[in-house]
Amino acid sequence: MSMFERTRTGLREMPSNAAWVVSRALRPAEALGDAASGARDQGRKVTAAVVDAAPVGDSVEIRARRAHDAAERAREAEERAVEAARESKALADRAREVSERGSARIKEIDRETTRQVKQRVAEAQKAAEEFVTRERQEAEAEAEEQRQEVEEEVEDEIAEAESNAEASQRRAEELVEDATEALAESRRLADEAAEAARSAAQEANRQADQLQNEAKQRASDAEARVKAAEDLRERAAATAKHTARELDRETTDGGLDAYRKPELVELAASIGIENRTNMTKGELVDAITKAARRRARQGVTS
């Protein structure tokens, strides 16, 4: 076979060899998806370059060099696609690690928040019981003090009335002794003195009864105050239990977004959030979440 014939045979076989190079460049690019789209474009360019290598116009060496350059570009494109795939996998692994750390942190915050809520509920119940006990003791002490004061006042008034009656009687007796010649007048004066003593004693008894009734009324008022303090303790305990139930339900029912707005307003009231009635549902969710996190941070630092 002559040199010319061998050259023509090589040119006829070149497109099939170039197709093999293109298929090598395109297979990893297709496996990598969008990250290797540039490699596919480069492969198409190589195919076009190989087609241009047909023996029309330019020399065999020029067309062979073009085919070689196209193959080099395809190889470089393949390497870039593989590198892009590696970077994509590394980024995906990092995103998964960040997601796992975030999930672990959220679970830890949920546990800490639940612990803080239970601790605050227990402290609220203890404070309410101490408040009721203190109010009861103070009310009983005030009632006893008032009763003693009234008893002392009544005893003083009775003693003063008896003293006045005794003085009046002594005066009447002295008049009887001094005025024997005026027996009738003396008896009249004695009767008047006795009547005055009886009237004074009756008045003293009436005032004593009135003071005793006032003492009973004050004691009744003290009992009412004790009952009001007990009602306050029961309401505080009920509010604390309600808050605990609501926050526990938050962690099991899918979050605050599952609540209706009236429930969110009631929950916000139990933890002291202001302007809650003017907030939207989203603002209530955000405010309650921030308050829970703030209390959790305060509990951790304390």
Secondary structure as UniProt FT lines:
FT   HELIX           3..32
FT   HELIX           33..36
FT   HELIX           37..51
FT   TURN            52..53
FT   HELIX           60..178
FT   HELIX           180..182
FT   HELIX           183..252
FT   TURN            253..254
FT   HELIX           256..258
FT   HELIX           261..270
FT   TURN            271..272
FT   TURN            274..275
FT   HELIX           276..278
FT   HELIX           281..301
//
